[in-house]
Amino acid sequence: MKFNDPFGRIENRHQLGYESMRDTMRNSGIDTPDEAWEIVRQSKKRALKYLGIGTVVLLLVTWVLPKLMPVTLSLAVFLVVWIASSTINGQRYIQRYIDDELESPPGKQDES
């Protein structure tokens, strides 16, 4: 029994997320580790773009309505944590996809 996930809910959610990502990668024709790492690179680039846009919007709101600074600061922290968490989980899923599906011996893929 794990103290930080006693009922396995987080592990189940990560497994479902991985399976969904794996199916999407297969359907998209991602069959080499280089193609998979290109997806990671693009997702990091996209995450930085979203952080930049979110920061600009929240700074404009703070500039126009300075009394809302605590709210905008809370939203900024939420935005950073959410995007970072999503990007890290996505990278973890893609690394697992590379390890399990792309770099395994040819006969081993068909056994599951």
ChimeraX commands (.cxc) that place a marker at each C-alpha (Angstrom):
marker #1 position 0.00,0.00,0.00 radius 0.5
marker #1 position 1.32,3.41,-0.97 radius 0.5
marker #1 position 0.74,6.23,1.49 radius 0.5
marker #1 position 0.47,8.92,-1.19 radius 0.5
marker #1 position -1.97,6.81,-3.30 radius 0.5
marker #1 position -3.57,4.20,-1.01 radius 0.5
marker #1 position -6.36,3.20,-3.42 radius 0.5
marker #1 position -4.35,3.42,-6.65 radius 0.5
marker #1 position -6.47,6.21,-8.12 radius 0.5
marker #1 position -3.55,8.31,-9.31 radius 0.5
marker #1 position -1.83,5.27,-10.79 radius 0.5
marker #1 position -5.06,4.32,-12.62 radius 0.5
marker #1 position -5.45,7.86,-13.96 radius 0.5
marker #1 position -1.86,7.84,-15.22 radius 0.5
marker #1 position -2.40,4.43,-16.84 radius 0.5
marker #1 position -5.51,5.69,-18.65 radius 0.5
marker #1 position -3.64,8.82,-19.74 radius 0.5
marker #1 position -0.78,6.72,-21.07 radius 0.5
marker #1 position -3.11,4.35,-22.95 radius 0.5
marker #1 position -4.92,7.27,-24.54 radius 0.5
marker #1 position -1.64,8.90,-25.58 radius 0.5
marker #1 position -0.27,5.56,-26.84 radius 0.5
marker #1 position -3.33,4.99,-29.03 radius 0.5
marker #1 position -3.07,8.52,-30.39 radius 0.5
marker #1 position 0.63,8.06,-31.18 radius 0.5
marker #1 position -0.07,4.75,-32.96 radius 0.5
marker #1 position -2.94,6.26,-34.97 radius 0.5
marker #1 position -0.73,9.21,-35.92 radius 0.5
marker #1 position 1.96,6.91,-37.27 radius 0.5
marker #1 position 4.65,7.74,-34.71 radius 0.5
marker #1 position 6.92,4.68,-35.06 radius 0.5
marker #1 position 10.42,5.90,-34.25 radius 0.5
marker #1 position 11.94,7.35,-31.08 radius 0.5
marker #1 position 13.02,10.44,-33.05 radius 0.5
marker #1 position 9.44,11.16,-34.09 radius 0.5
marker #1 position 8.29,10.70,-30.48 radius 0.5
marker #1 position 10.98,13.08,-29.18 radius 0.5
marker #1 position 9.86,15.62,-31.79 radius 0.5
marker #1 position 6.42,15.50,-30.16 radius 0.5
marker #1 position 8.05,16.20,-26.78 radius 0.5
marker #1 position 9.95,19.15,-28.26 radius 0.5
marker #1 position 6.78,20.56,-29.81 radius 0.5
marker #1 position 4.83,20.17,-26.57 radius 0.5
marker #1 position 7.49,22.05,-24.60 radius 0.5
marker #1 position 7.44,24.81,-27.19 radius 0.5
marker #1 position 3.64,24.95,-27.01 radius 0.5
marker #1 position 3.73,25.04,-23.19 radius 0.5
marker #1 position 6.09,28.02,-23.25 radius 0.5
marker #1 position 3.81,29.78,-25.73 radius 0.5
marker #1 position 0.77,29.22,-23.49 radius 0.5
marker #1 position 2.68,30.46,-20.45 radius 0.5
marker #1 position 3.72,33.58,-22.34 radius 0.5
marker #1 position 0.19,34.34,-23.54 radius 0.5
marker #1 position -1.27,33.65,-20.09 radius 0.5
marker #1 position 1.31,35.88,-18.43 radius 0.5
marker #1 position 0.60,38.75,-20.81 radius 0.5
marker #1 position -3.16,38.45,-20.29 radius 0.5
marker #1 position -2.82,38.30,-16.51 radius 0.5
marker #1 position -0.42,41.26,-16.49 radius 0.5
marker #1 position -2.90,43.28,-18.56 radius 0.5
marker #1 position -5.72,42.41,-16.15 radius 0.5
marker #1 position -3.51,43.42,-13.21 radius 0.5
marker #1 position -2.59,46.68,-14.94 radius 0.5
marker #1 position -6.23,47.54,-15.75 radius 0.5
marker #1 position -7.68,46.30,-12.44 radius 0.5
marker #1 position -4.93,46.48,-9.79 radius 0.5
marker #1 position -7.34,45.48,-7.00 radius 0.5
marker #1 position -7.62,42.04,-8.60 radius 0.5
marker #1 position -3.91,41.35,-8.12 radius 0.5
marker #1 position -4.46,38.51,-5.58 radius 0.5
marker #1 position -6.86,36.80,-8.00 radius 0.5
marker #1 position -4.55,37.20,-10.99 radius 0.5
marker #1 position -1.59,35.98,-8.96 radius 0.5
marker #1 position -3.58,32.90,-7.94 radius 0.5
marker #1 position -4.55,32.29,-11.55 radius 0.5
marker #1 position -0.92,32.70,-12.63 radius 0.5
marker #1 position 0.26,30.11,-10.10 radius 0.5
marker #1 position -2.51,27.74,-11.18 radius 0.5
marker #1 position -1.62,28.25,-14.86 radius 0.5
marker #1 position 2.07,27.52,-14.27 radius 0.5
marker #1 position 1.41,24.41,-12.16 radius 0.5
marker #1 position -1.19,23.04,-14.58 radius 0.5
marker #1 position 0.91,23.55,-17.72 radius 0.5
marker #1 position 4.09,22.23,-16.06 radius 0.5
marker #1 position 2.26,19.17,-14.73 radius 0.5
marker #1 position 0.67,18.42,-18.09 radius 0.5
marker #1 position 3.97,18.82,-19.93 radius 0.5
marker #1 position 5.88,16.63,-17.47 radius 0.5
marker #1 position 3.21,13.90,-17.57 radius 0.5
marker #1 position 3.13,14.02,-21.35 radius 0.5
marker #1 position 6.89,13.67,-21.52 radius 0.5
marker #1 position 6.75,10.77,-19.05 radius 0.5
marker #1 position 4.07,9.03,-21.15 radius 0.5
marker #1 position 6.08,9.49,-24.34 radius 0.5
marker #1 position 9.23,8.15,-22.67 radius 0.5
marker #1 position 7.25,5.10,-21.56 radius 0.5
marker #1 position 5.86,4.72,-25.10 radius 0.5
marker #1 position 9.41,4.80,-26.49 radius 0.5
marker #1 position 10.63,2.28,-23.91 radius 0.5
marker #1 position 7.65,-0.11,-24.16 radius 0.5
marker #1 position 6.58,0.11,-27.79 radius 0.5
marker #1 position 9.38,1.46,-29.96 radius 0.5
marker #1 position 12.56,0.01,-28.47 radius 0.5
marker #1 position 11.28,-3.45,-27.57 radius 0.5
marker #1 position 12.21,-6.46,-29.72 radius 0.5
marker #1 position 9.87,-6.94,-32.73 radius 0.5
marker #1 position 8.26,-10.15,-31.44 radius 0.5
marker #1 position 7.57,-8.68,-28.01 radius 0.5
marker #1 position 5.20,-5.94,-29.27 radius 0.5
marker #1 position 2.59,-8.39,-30.55 radius 0.5
marker #1 position 2.32,-10.39,-27.31 radius 0.5
marker #1 position 0.16,-7.84,-25.47 radius 0.5
marker link #1:1,2 radius 0.2
marker link #1:2,3 radius 0.2
marker link #1:3,4 radius 0.2
marker link #1:4,5 radius 0.2
marker link #1:5,6 radius 0.2
marker link #1:6,7 radius 0.2
marker link #1:7,8 radius 0.2
marker link #1:8,9 radius 0.2
marker link #1:9,10 radius 0.2
marker link #1:10,11 radius 0.2
marker link #1:11,12 radius 0.2
marker link #1:12,13 radius 0.2
marker link #1:13,14 radius 0.2
marker link #1:14,15 radius 0.2
marker link #1:15,16 radius 0.2
marker link #1:16,17 radius 0.2
marker link #1:17,18 radius 0.2
marker link #1:18,19 radius 0.2
marker link #1:19,20 radius 0.2
marker link #1:20,21 radius 0.2
marker link #1:21,22 radius 0.2
marker link #1:22,23 radius 0.2
marker link #1:23,24 radius 0.2
marker link #1:24,25 radius 0.2
marker link #1:25,26 radius 0.2
marker link #1:26,27 radius 0.2
marker link #1:27,28 radius 0.2
marker link #1:28,29 radius 0.2
marker link #1:29,30 radius 0.2
marker link #1:30,31 radius 0.2
marker link #1:31,32 radius 0.2
marker link #1:32,33 radius 0.2
marker link #1:33,34 radius 0.2
marker link #1:34,35 radius 0.2
marker link #1:35,36 radius 0.2
marker link #1:36,37 radius 0.2
marker link #1:37,38 radius 0.2
marker link #1:38,39 radius 0.2
marker link #1:39,40 radius 0.2
marker link #1:40,41 radius 0.2
marker link #1:41,42 radius 0.2
marker link #1:42,43 radius 0.2
marker link #1:43,44 radius 0.2
marker link #1:44,45 radius 0.2
marker link #1:45,46 radius 0.2
marker link #1:46,47 radius 0.2
marker link #1:47,48 radius 0.2
marker link #1:48,49 radius 0.2
marker link #1:49,50 radius 0.2
marker link #1:50,51 radius 0.2
marker link #1:51,52 radius 0.2
marker link #1:52,53 radius 0.2
marker link #1:53,54 radius 0.2
marker link #1:54,55 radius 0.2
marker link #1:55,56 radius 0.2
marker link #1:56,57 radius 0.2
marker link #1:57,58 radius 0.2
marker link #1:58,59 radius 0.2
marker link #1:59,60 radius 0.2
marker link #1:60,61 radius 0.2
marker link #1:61,62 radius 0.2
marker link #1:62,63 radius 0.2
marker link #1:63,64 radius 0.2
marker link #1:64,65 radius 0.2
marker link #1:65,66 radius 0.2
marker link #1:66,67 radius 0.2
marker link #1:67,68 radius 0.2
marker link #1:68,69 radius 0.2
marker link #1:69,70 radius 0.2
marker link #1:70,71 radius 0.2
marker link #1:71,72 radius 0.2
marker link #1:72,73 radius 0.2
marker link #1:73,74 radius 0.2
marker link #1:74,75 radius 0.2
marker link #1:75,76 radius 0.2
marker link #1:76,77 radius 0.2
marker link #1:77,78 radius 0.2
marker link #1:78,79 radius 0.2
marker link #1:79,80 radius 0.2
marker link #1:80,81 radius 0.2
marker link #1:81,82 radius 0.2
marker link #1:82,83 radius 0.2
marker link #1:83,84 radius 0.2
marker link #1:84,85 radius 0.2
marker link #1:85,86 radius 0.2
marker link #1:86,87 radius 0.2
marker link #1:87,88 radius 0.2
marker link #1:88,89 radius 0.2
marker link #1:89,90 radius 0.2
marker link #1:90,91 radius 0.2
marker link #1:91,92 radius 0.2
marker link #1:92,93 radius 0.2
marker link #1:93,94 radius 0.2
marker link #1:94,95 radius 0.2
marker link #1:95,96 radius 0.2
marker link #1:96,97 radius 0.2
marker link #1:97,98 radius 0.2
marker link #1:98,99 radius 0.2
marker link #1:99,100 radius 0.2
marker link #1:100,101 radius 0.2
marker link #1:101,102 radius 0.2
marker link #1:102,103 radius 0.2
marker link #1:103,104 radius 0.2
marker link #1:104,105 radius 0.2
marker link #1:105,106 radius 0.2
marker link #1:106,107 radius 0.2
marker link #1:107,108 radius 0.2
marker link #1:108,109 radius 0.2
marker link #1:109,110 radius 0.2
marker link #1:110,111 radius 0.2
marker link #1:111,112 radius 0.2
view
